[in-house]
Amino acid sequence: MVNKVKFLADLANFKLFFIIILLIGIFFRFFNLEQKVYWNDEVYTSLKIAGYTNTELIQDVAEREIGIEDLQKYQRPNSEKGLTDTIQVLASTDVQLPPLYFVLTRLWVQGFGYSVAVVRSLTALFSLLAFPCIYWLCLELFESSLTGWIAIALFAVSPFQILYAQEARSYSLWVLTTLLASAALLRAIRLKTRLNWGIYAATIVLNLYTYLLSVVVILGHGIYVGIREKFHWSQSVKAYLLAFLSGVVAFFPWLIFIAANGFDLGGNWARREIPFILLVQRWILNLASVFFEPQIGYTEPLFDMQTAQDVQLGYNDPIIYIILPIVILVGYSIYFLCRQTPQKTWLFILTLIGVTGAVIVLPDLISGGQRSTAGRYLIPCYLGIEFAVAYLLATKISTPSIKKQQLWRLVTVTLISLGVISCTISSQAETWWNKYSSYYNPQEARLINQATHPIVITSNSTQLLSLSYLLDSNVKLQLIPKDTIPAIPKGFRDVFLYRLSPDVRQTLEQTQHLKMKQLHKQGNLWKLET
């Protein structure tokens, strides 16, 4: 009896610990929201919510000198463009991005004003709403309050989840709607009422209008229901199909745009082939980042999907001896889940992980590419992994053996502490691995800001927009069409060439006898020498 009372007291203390971790996770989601570079993809978000296409931007400002404010006009809602323009831009140029997140973000910005912090704060809010959904899903899966608290704690200080909770993209909303749809499905199967199947159908619509890869999540749900019902024509199978068809019908207007414009996940960079060993290394790094941030040991990005200039990890890297135990723990968690839980539980987690993983990974293995190295595409997989690890830890710290309890509590505290340490360091950084295409923008901006009367010439509109958030107001800008030879403007003491192709720079040197100096080792910033 004494041991039981002590065990319950220890669990109460552990729940207090998890509440503290939850508060820390909330803090990290809103701390230094403007700190990290507003990178290429986020610039696209602002361009879309303002209702502009990249082509419009180039046509309006190309080959003339403009200021920072003139360029950033295309980043914020104004009277020239309305909400319908936001939807039309997505439908005509970025059909792979359904409009729900962008519509909500535009309304958010119109209500609270435009700034990097305001735009990112909405995704942080979506991430907060995920916490009750995590707890709900754990109750449906495991009927365990402790597992729910551990899952919340792991999610709260997950470096990967916090990075995307502070990014002006739809991934945080995708996390939320995926959790909602998953919990709603399990509840509908359990209660078998029309109301709950109707709620599940509504979450399908939200999921699909958030992110197109939600199709894979919903199909995974169908595989789960089919296997669970042994592919018999049961009431649950019929109800799922009806909910699925209802969601597809509601999503049909966007399917028309997809059929008209086509769909290309990732674009050219996604099809770029890389060595298999780098593919595996990136998978491991992305997986580790769910619990620990490998980037904290390096000043250069661990990998760049545009250049494939990856850091080569070896046995001499101390970071390896943190990453490998995490990978082993994840593998053991999935094994333990399959051995210790009923089929209806482990099957749901495996389909959440496996269906999305297969759809993203197999094309890279069969035809080549690097889609699977973009961790944001594998968010459902990482959610499933976090649930598996949470179940393992909850079960082990509840074991009757005192020694095993102490060991696994140490493992739990260590794993969560790694997340807290990672988030503490990451929150102070001005750039990070997930900003790979704009990783060096802060360094380049400082070089430009040191000049007295500078102008920046480039043909890369979105990177210029990203850079503009870091430039002083006295810097002038000149955007030229791609592969166009610029006319060098007069009256500027310092002329910078930013992300111009080697052919354009070579032509300038040969035809106009200009000399230029490379200012940054990555080759993105050059300066004309007087």
C-alpha positions in Angstrom: 0.0 0.0 0.0 2.9 2.4 0.9 4.6 1.6 -2.4 1.3 2.3 -4.3 0.9 5.7 -2.6 4.5 6.5 -3.4 4.1 5.5 -7.0 1.0 7.7 -7.4 2.8 10.6 -5.7 5.7 10.2 -8.1 3.4 10.2 -11.1 1.8 13.4 -9.8 5.2 15.0 -9.6 5.9 13.8 -13.1 2.7 15.4 -14.4 3.8 18.7 -12.7 7.1 18.3 -14.6 5.2 17.8 -17.9 3.1 21.0 -17.2 6.3 22.9 -16.7 7.7 21.5 -20.0 4.4 22.5 -21.7 4.8 26.1 -20.5 8.4 26.1 -21.8 7.2 24.8 -25.2 4.6 27.6 -25.4 7.3 30.2 -24.5 9.6 28.9 -27.3 6.9 29.1 -29.9 6.5 32.9 -29.4 10.1 33.8 -28.3 12.1 35.7 -30.9 9.5 35.2 -33.6 11.3 37.7 -35.8 14.8 36.4 -35.1 15.4 34.0 -37.9 15.6 35.0 -41.5 12.3 35.4 -43.3 13.4 33.0 -46.0 12.4 32.2 -49.6 9.3 30.1 -48.8 7.9 32.5 -46.3 8.4 35.4 -48.8 6.2 33.3 -51.1 3.6 33.2 -48.4 3.5 36.9 -48.0 3.4 37.4 -51.8 0.4 35.1 -52.0 -1.6 36.6 -49.1 -1.0 40.0 -50.7 -2.6 38.7 -53.9 0.5 39.0 -56.2 2.2 36.6 -58.4 6.0 36.6 -58.9 5.5 37.5 -62.5 3.5 40.6 -61.5 6.2 41.7 -59.1 8.9 41.4 -61.8 6.8 43.2 -64.4 6.1 46.1 -62.0 9.6 46.8 -60.6 12.0 45.3 -63.1 15.0 47.4 -64.3 14.4 50.4 -62.2 15.8 51.6 -58.9 13.5 51.1 -55.9 13.6 51.3 -52.2 12.9 48.7 -49.5 9.4 50.0 -48.9 8.6 49.9 -52.6 9.5 46.3 -52.9 7.8 45.2 -49.7 4.5 46.6 -50.9 4.1 43.2 -52.6 4.4 41.5 -49.2 1.4 42.9 -47.4 -2.3 43.2 -48.1 -3.4 46.5 -49.7 -6.4 48.1 -51.3 -5.2 47.0 -54.8 -5.8 43.3 -54.1 -8.5 41.5 -52.3 -9.1 38.1 -50.7 -10.2 36.7 -54.1 -6.9 37.7 -55.6 -5.1 35.6 -52.9 -7.2 32.5 -53.9 -6.8 33.2 -57.7 -3.0 33.5 -57.4 -2.8 30.1 -55.6 -5.2 28.5 -58.1 -3.2 29.7 -61.1 0.4 29.5 -59.9 0.7 27.3 -56.8 -2.2 24.8 -57.0 -0.2 22.4 -54.7 -1.0 25.0 -51.9 -4.7 24.8 -51.0 -6.0 28.2 -49.8 -7.1 27.6 -46.2 -3.9 28.7 -44.5 -3.4 31.7 -46.8 -6.9 33.0 -46.4 -6.7 32.7 -42.6 -3.2 34.4 -42.6 -4.5 37.3 -44.8 -7.4 37.9 -42.4 -5.0 37.6 -39.5 -2.7 40.2 -41.0 -5.6 42.5 -41.9 -6.7 42.4 -38.2 -3.3 42.8 -36.5 -1.1 44.5 -39.0 1.8 43.2 -41.1 5.1 42.2 -39.6 7.2 39.1 -39.6 6.2 38.4 -36.0 2.4 38.8 -36.8 2.5 36.5 -39.8 4.5 33.8 -37.8 2.3 34.2 -34.7 -0.6 32.6 -36.4 1.3 29.4 -37.1 2.5 29.5 -33.5 -1.1 29.7 -32.4 -2.0 26.7 -34.6 0.8 24.7 -32.9 -0.7 25.5 -29.5 -4.1 24.2 -30.6 -2.4 20.9 -31.4 -1.7 20.2 -27.7 -5.3 19.2 -26.8 -5.6 17.2 -30.0 -2.5 15.2 -29.0 -4.0 14.4 -25.6 -7.3 13.5 -27.2 -5.6 11.2 -29.8 -3.6 9.5 -27.0 -6.8 8.8 -25.1 -8.4 7.3 -28.2 -5.3 5.2 -29.0 -4.0 4.2 -25.6 -6.7 5.1 -23.0 -3.8 6.5 -21.0 -3.6 10.0 -19.5 0.1 9.6 -18.8 0.9 8.7 -22.4 -1.0 11.9 -23.4 1.1 14.0 -21.1 4.4 12.6 -22.2 3.3 13.0 -25.9 2.5 16.7 -25.2 5.9 17.2 -23.5 7.8 15.6 -26.4 5.8 17.7 -28.9 6.2 20.9 -26.8 10.0 21.0 -26.9 10.5 19.1 -30.2 13.0 21.3 -32.1 11.5 20.2 -35.4 7.9 21.1 -34.3 9.0 24.5 -32.9 10.9 25.4 -36.1 7.7 24.9 -38.1 5.6 26.5 -35.5 7.6 29.7 -36.1 7.5 29.6 -39.9 5.0 31.4 -42.0 3.9 28.3 -43.9 1.0 25.9 -43.6 2.8 23.0 -41.9 1.7 23.9 -38.4 -1.9 24.0 -39.5 -1.3 20.7 -41.3 -0.1 19.2 -37.9 -3.3 20.5 -36.3 -5.7 19.2 -38.9 -4.0 15.8 -39.2 -4.3 15.3 -35.4 -7.9 16.4 -35.5 -8.8 14.1 -38.4 -7.0 11.2 -36.8 -8.7 11.6 -33.4 -12.1 12.2 -35.0 -11.7 8.9 -37.0 -10.9 6.8 -33.9 -13.8 8.4 -32.0 -16.2 7.8 -34.9 -15.1 4.1 -35.1 -15.6 3.7 -31.4 -19.0 5.5 -31.0 -20.4 4.6 -34.5 -22.8 7.5 -34.7 -23.7 9.7 -37.7 -22.7 12.8 -35.8 -19.1 11.6 -35.2 -18.7 10.4 -38.8 -19.9 13.8 -39.9 -17.3 15.4 -37.7 -14.7 13.2 -39.3 -15.9 14.2 -42.8 -15.5 17.9 -41.8 -11.9 17.3 -40.6 -11.1 15.7 -43.9 -12.2 18.9 -45.7 -10.1 21.0 -43.3 -7.1 18.6 -43.8 -7.4 18.7 -47.6 -7.8 22.4 -47.9 -4.7 22.8 -45.7 -2.1 20.7 -47.5 -2.4 18.5 -50.6 -0.4 15.7 -49.0 -3.3 15.2 -46.7 -4.7 13.0 -49.4 -2.0 10.5 -48.3 -3.1 10.8 -44.7 -6.7 10.2 -45.5 -5.9 7.2 -47.7 -3.8 5.9 -44.8 -6.9 6.2 -42.6 -8.8 4.1 -45.2 -6.1 1.4 -45.2 -6.4 1.3 -41.4 -10.2 1.0 -41.4 -10.0 -1.7 -44.1 -7.4 -3.9 -42.3 -9.2 -3.4 -39.0 -12.4 -4.6 -40.5 -10.6 -7.4 -42.4 -11.9 -5.8 -45.6 -15.5 -6.8 -44.9 -18.3 -4.5 -46.0 -18.9 -3.4 -42.4 -20.7 -0.3 -41.1 -17.3 1.4 -40.3 -16.1 0.8 -43.9 -19.3 2.2 -45.4 -19.1 5.2 -43.0 -15.5 5.9 -43.8 -16.1 5.8 -47.6 -19.1 8.1 -47.2 -17.0 10.5 -45.2 -14.2 10.3 -47.7 -16.5 10.9 -50.6 -18.0 13.9 -48.8 -14.6 15.3 -48.3 -13.6 14.8 -51.9 -16.9 16.5 -53.1 -16.2 19.5 -50.8 -12.6 19.6 -52.2 -13.7 19.2 -55.8 -13.4 22.9 -56.7 -9.7 22.8 -55.9 -9.4 19.5 -57.7 -10.5 21.2 -60.9 -7.6 23.7 -60.5 -5.2 20.8 -59.9 -6.4 19.0 -63.0 -6.1 22.2 -65.1 -2.6 23.2 -63.9 -1.0 19.9 -62.8 0.8 19.2 -59.6 4.6 19.0 -59.0 5.7 18.3 -55.5 8.8 20.3 -54.7 9.7 21.3 -58.3 13.1 20.9 -59.9 15.1 20.7 -56.6 13.0 17.6 -55.5 14.1 15.6 -58.6 17.8 16.4 -58.2 19.6 13.1 -57.5 22.0 12.8 -54.6 24.2 9.9 -53.5 22.4 7.3 -51.5 24.6 7.7 -48.5 23.6 11.4 -48.3 19.9 10.4 -48.6 20.2 8.1 -45.6 22.2 10.7 -43.6 19.5 13.3 -44.2 16.8 10.9 -43.1 18.7 10.3 -39.9 19.3 14.0 -39.3 15.6 14.8 -39.9 14.5 12.0 -37.6 16.8 13.1 -34.9 15.6 16.7 -35.1 12.2 15.6 -33.8 13.9 15.2 -30.4 17.3 16.9 -30.7 18.7 19.5 -33.0 21.9 18.3 -34.7 22.5 21.8 -36.2 23.6 23.2 -32.8 27.0 21.7 -33.3 27.7 23.4 -36.6 27.9 26.9 -38.1 27.3 25.7 -41.7 23.9 24.1 -42.6 24.0 20.4 -42.2 22.6 20.0 -45.7 21.4 22.2 -48.6 18.9 20.7 -51.0 19.9 23.2 -53.7 23.7 22.5 -53.7 24.0 19.1 -52.1 26.9 20.5 -50.1 26.2 18.3 -47.0 28.3 18.2 -43.9 30.0 14.7 -43.9 29.2 13.2 -40.5 31.8 10.6 -39.2 32.7 8.8 -36.0 34.7 11.8 -34.9 31.6 13.9 -34.7 30.3 14.0 -31.0 26.8 14.7 -32.4 26.7 11.1 -33.8 26.7 9.7 -30.3 23.5 11.6 -29.5 21.8 10.9 -32.8 22.3 7.2 -32.9 20.8 6.5 -29.5 17.7 8.5 -30.6 17.4 6.4 -33.8 17.7 3.2 -31.7 15.1 4.5 -29.2 12.7 5.2 -32.1 13.2 1.8 -33.6 12.7 0.1 -30.2 9.6 2.2 -29.5 7.9 1.0 -32.7 8.9 -2.6 -31.9 7.6 -2.3 -28.3 4.4 -0.7 -29.6 3.7 -3.6 -31.9 4.4 -6.2 -29.2 2.5 -4.6 -26.3 -0.6 -3.0 -27.8 -3.7 -4.4 -29.6 -3.8 -4.4 -33.4 -6.2 -1.4 -33.5 -3.5 0.7 -31.7 -0.3 -0.3 -33.4 -1.9 -0.5 -36.8 -3.0 3.1 -36.7 0.5 4.3 -35.7 2.1 2.2 -38.4 -0.2 3.4 -41.2 0.3 7.0 -40.1 4.1 6.5 -40.4 4.2 4.0 -43.2 1.8 5.3 -45.8 3.1 8.9 -45.9 6.7 7.6 -45.7 6.2 5.2 -48.6 4.6 7.8 -50.8 7.5 10.2 -50.2 10.5 7.9 -49.9 9.8 5.3 -52.6 10.0 7.7 -55.6 13.4 8.8 -54.4 14.6 5.2 -54.2 13.0 4.1 -57.5 13.5 7.1 -59.9 15.9 9.3 -57.9 15.4 12.6 -56.2 15.5 14.2 -52.7 11.9 14.8 -51.8 12.2 12.6 -48.7 15.0 14.8 -47.3 12.5 17.6 -46.8 11.3 16.8 -43.3 8.2 19.0 -43.7 6.7 16.4 -46.2 7.1 13.7 -43.5 5.2 15.5 -40.7 2.6 12.7 -40.2 5.5 10.1 -39.9 7.1 12.2 -37.2 3.8 12.5 -35.3 3.4 8.8 -35.3 7.0 8.3 -34.1 6.4 10.8 -31.2 3.3 8.8 -30.2 5.2 5.5 -30.2 8.0 7.0 -28.1 5.5 8.5 -25.7 3.8 5.1 -25.2 7.1 3.4 -24.6 8.2 5.9 -22.0 4.7 6.0 -20.3 4.7 2.2 -20.0 8.3 1.9 -18.8 8.0 4.6 -16.1 4.9 2.8 -14.8 6.5 -0.6 -14.4 6.4 -2.2 -10.9 10.2 -2.5 -10.9 11.7 0.4 -9.0 15.1 0.1 -10.8 13.4 0.1 -14.2 11.2 3.0 -13.2 14.3 5.1 -12.3 16.1 4.1 -15.5 13.3 5.1 -17.8 12.5 8.2 -15.9 16.1 9.2 -16.5 15.7 8.4 -20.2 12.5 10.5 -20.3 14.0 13.5 -18.6 17.2 13.2 -20.7 15.2 13.1 -24.0 13.0 16.1 -23.0 16.1 18.0 -21.8 17.8 17.5 -25.1 14.8 19.2 -26.7 14.9 22.1 -24.2 18.7 22.6 -24.8 18.2 22.5 -28.6 15.3 25.0 -28.5 17.3 27.3 -26.2 20.2 27.5 -28.6 18.0 27.6 -31.8 15.9 30.4 -30.4 19.0 32.7 -30.3 20.0 32.0 -33.9 19.4 34.3 -36.9 19.3 31.4 -39.4 18.9 27.6 -39.3 19.0 24.5 -41.5 15.4 24.7 -42.5 16.1 28.1 -44.1 18.6 26.4 -46.4 18.2 28.5 -49.6 18.4 31.8 -47.6 20.8 30.5 -44.9 23.5 33.1 -45.6 21.2 36.1 -46.1 22.0 37.6 -42.7 25.7 37.5 -43.4 25.3 39.0 -46.9 23.0 41.7 -45.6 25.6 42.8 -43.0 28.1 43.2 -45.8 25.7 45.3 -47.8 24.7 47.5 -44.8 28.3 48.4 -44.2 28.3 50.4 -47.5 27.6 54.1 -47.6 25.5 54.5 -50.7 24.7 50.9 -52.0 22.6 49.4 -54.7 21.8 45.7 -55.0 21.2 44.2 -58.5 19.7 40.7 -58.8 17.4 38.6 -61.0 16.1 36.5 -58.0 13.0 38.3 -56.9 12.1 36.1 -53.9 15.6 36.1 -52.5 15.7 39.8 -52.9 12.5 40.1 -50.9 14.0 37.9 -48.2 17.1 40.0 -48.1 15.1 43.2 -48.0 13.9 42.4 -44.5 17.5 42.6 -43.3 18.7 45.6 -45.2 18.9 49.2 -44.0 16.4 51.7 -45.5 19.2 53.6 -47.4 19.9 50.5 -49.6 18.5 50.7 -53.2 17.5 47.7 -55.2 17.3 46.8 -58.9 15.5 43.7 -60.0 16.3 42.5 -63.6 14.6 39.7 -65.6 16.4 36.4 -65.4 19.6 36.0 -67.6 19.3 39.7 -68.6 22.6 41.7 -68.7 22.0 44.7 -66.3 22.8 48.3 -67.0 25.0 49.4 -64.1 23.4 52.5 -62.6 25.4 55.7 -62.1 25.8 57.6 -58.8 26.3 54.7 -56.4 29.5 54.3 -54.4 28.9 50.5 -53.9 27.3 48.2 -56.5 26.5 44.7 -55.3 25.6 41.8 -57.6 23.4 39.3 -55.8 22.7 35.8 -57.0 23.4 36.6 -60.7 24.4 33.6 -62.8 28.1 33.0 -63.7 27.2 33.6 -67.4 25.8 37.1 -66.6 28.8 38.0 -64.5 31.2 36.8 -67.2 29.4 38.8 -69.8 29.7 41.9 -67.7 33.4 41.4 -67.3 34.0 40.8 -71.0 31.7 43.4 -72.6 31.9 46.2 -70.0 35.3 45.5 -68.7 34.1 45.4 -65.1 36.0 43.9 -62.3 34.1 42.3 -59.4 35.1 40.8 -56.1 33.4 37.9 -54.4 32.4 38.9 -50.9 30.9 35.7 -49.7 32.4 32.2 -49.9 29.1 30.7 -51.1 29.3 32.9 -54.2 25.9 34.7 -53.9 27.3 38.2 -53.3 29.7 40.1 -55.5 30.8 43.7 -55.5 32.0 45.8 -58.4 35.4 47.2 -57.9 36.0 50.8 -58.7 
